[in-house]
């Protein structure tokens, strides 16, 4: 059996009104078995064919095909030919779930219709995570779904994780300044879910003074944060700095330690205010000993802080003066 034939057999069975999702499992396994023998181009052609199954009216059968698609995306296939179909089905599922949930007078006693809609979400959220993890374009396209996810997050873990992943930024301009040393960088931030992860990336790429430079953290910890290692490591990370927003900078170009200007590790890069079209991060000495587990939130989501310019002391001072002279 060829891969194309295996996909055809799966889709024909899925379209049969008398078939059930259980009938599709062995056929899906045949698709995976054949895919292992084929080059990437053939697998991506099969992926395009599979996308048509996402529009099946039977949610269980469409969801199984969605899981096949998600597995291929996690394996490195291009998402471009399945993105629209998967996001369309996700939007349909979320709208239906939100509609039934908003109609429930008692959130602790959901209607059968609402529970059924949440069951449909259970089928599609993992394939959607696979897509959104590898496609910044899909995250951007899915942004209008965020208002639907907020009320659903209290009732379904899939809605919670989708609400964390969709806002993740791609190639977001940042400037990072350390006033006490006159060091700084400009760069582009991608794939970073929380500010603990951002802190680790900074420990890797932020410059140091002096001839003898020591690694701020291990390659294992950096690999976990970047998405090049396991999703969770056994190490504990020890922070190097307290991170601040630009509002922490005082007139004498030192930092106020007031906690309202901290960049909290539990927050996200999108929480950091923008100045002159960049997220501005100021670094100061740690105010207390802070550690966290080495991990990233989404296994397949790659993260990067690409340094586009290392700033000299004059450029850092110019940035700091512009911050203090900003119009509120």
Secondary structure in CASP SS format (residue, H / E / C, confidence):
PFRMAT SS
TARGET T0000
AUTHOR 0000-0000-0000
METHOD secondary structure of the structure
MODEL  1
X C 1.00
X C 1.00
X H 1.00
X H 1.00
X H 1.00
X H 1.00
X H 1.00
X H 1.00
X H 1.00
X H 1.00
X H 1.00
X H 1.00
X H 1.00
X H 1.00
X H 1.00
X C 1.00
X C 1.00
X C 1.00
X C 1.00
X C 1.00
X H 1.00
X H 1.00
X H 1.00
X H 1.00
X H 1.00
X H 1.00
X H 1.00
X H 1.00
X H 1.00
X H 1.00
X H 1.00
X H 1.00
X H 1.00
X H 1.00
X H 1.00
X C 1.00
X C 1.00
X C 1.00
X C 1.00
X H 1.00
X H 1.00
X H 1.00
X H 1.00
X H 1.00
X H 1.00
X H 1.00
X H 1.00
X H 1.00
X H 1.00
X H 1.00
X H 1.00
X H 1.00
X H 1.00
X H 1.00
X H 1.00
X C 1.00
X C 1.00
X C 1.00
X H 1.00
X H 1.00
X H 1.00
X H 1.00
X H 1.00
X H 1.00
X H 1.00
X H 1.00
X H 1.00
X H 1.00
X H 1.00
X H 1.00
X H 1.00
X H 1.00
X H 1.00
X H 1.00
X C 1.00
X C 1.00
X C 1.00
X C 1.00
X C 1.00
X C 1.00
X C 1.00
X C 1.00
X H 1.00
X H 1.00
X H 1.00
X H 1.00
X H 1.00
X H 1.00
X H 1.00
X H 1.00
X H 1.00
X H 1.00
X H 1.00
X H 1.00
X H 1.00
X H 1.00
X H 1.00
X H 1.00
X H 1.00
X H 1.00
X H 1.00
X H 1.00
X C 1.00
X C 1.00
X C 1.00
X C 1.00
X C 1.00
X C 1.00
X C 1.00
X C 1.00
X C 1.00
X H 1.00
X H 1.00
X H 1.00
X H 1.00
X H 1.00
X H 1.00
X H 1.00
X H 1.00
X H 1.00
X H 1.00
X H 1.00
X H 1.00
X H 1.00
X H 1.00
X H 1.00
X H 1.00
X H 1.00
X H 1.00
X H 1.00
X H 1.00
X H 1.00
X H 1.00
X H 1.00
X C 1.00
X H 1.00
X H 1.00
X H 1.00
X H 1.00
X H 1.00
X H 1.00
X H 1.00
X H 1.00
X H 1.00
X H 1.00
X H 1.00
X H 1.00
X H 1.00
X H 1.00
X H 1.00
X H 1.00
X H 1.00
X C 1.00
X C 1.00
X C 1.00
X C 1.00
X H 1.00
X H 1.00
X H 1.00
X H 1.00
X H 1.00
X H 1.00
X H 1.00
X H 1.00
X H 1.00
X C 1.00
X C 1.00
X C 1.00
X C 1.00
X C 1.00
X C 1.00
X E 1.00
X E 1.00
X E 1.00
X E 1.00
X E 1.00
X E 1.00
X E 1.00
X C 1.00
X C 1.00
X C 1.00
X C 1.00
X E 1.00
X E 1.00
X E 1.00
X E 1.00
X E 1.00
X E 1.00
X E 1.00
X E 1.00
X C 1.00
X C 1.00
X C 1.00
X C 1.00
X H 1.00
X H 1.00
X H 1.00
X H 1.00
X H 1.00
X H 1.00
X H 1.00
X H 1.00
X H 1.00
X H 1.00
X H 1.00
X C 1.00
X C 1.00
X C 1.00
X C 1.00
X C 1.00
X C 1.00
X C 1.00
X C 1.00
X C 1.00
X C 1.00
X C 1.00
X C 1.00
X C 1.00
X H 1.00
X H 1.00
X H 1.00
X H 1.00
X H 1.00
X H 1.00
X H 1.00
X H 1.00
X C 1.00
X C 1.00
X C 1.00
X C 1.00
X C 1.00
X E 1.00
X E 1.00
X E 1.00
X E 1.00
X E 1.00
X E 1.00
X E 1.00
X C 1.00
X C 1.00
X E 1.00
X E 1.00
X E 1.00
X E 1.00
X C 1.00
X H 1.00
X H 1.00
X H 1.00
X E 1.00
X C 1.00
X C 1.00
X C 1.00
X C 1.00
X C 1.00
X E 1.00
X C 1.00
X C 1.00
X C 1.00
X H 1.00
X H 1.00
X H 1.00
X E 1.00
X C 1.00
X C 1.00
X C 1.00
X C 1.00
X C 1.00
X C 1.00
X H 1.00
X H 1.00
X H 1.00
X C 1.00
X C 1.00
X E 1.00
X E 1.00
X C 1.00
X C 1.00
X E 1.00
X E 1.00
X E 1.00
X E 1.00
X E 1.00
X E 1.00
X E 1.00
X E 1.00
X C 1.00
X C 1.00
X C 1.00
X C 1.00
X C 1.00
X E 1.00
X E 1.00
X E 1.00
X E 1.00
X E 1.00
X C 1.00
X C 1.00
X C 1.00
X C 1.00
X C 1.00
X C 1.00
X C 1.00
X C 1.00
X E 1.00
X E 1.00
X E 1.00
X E 1.00
X E 1.00
X E 1.00
X E 1.00
X E 1.00
X C 1.00
X H 1.00
X H 1.00
X H 1.00
X H 1.00
X H 1.00
X H 1.00
X H 1.00
X H 1.00
X H 1.00
X H 1.00
X H 1.00
X H 1.00
X C 1.00
X C 1.00
X C 1.00
X C 1.00
END
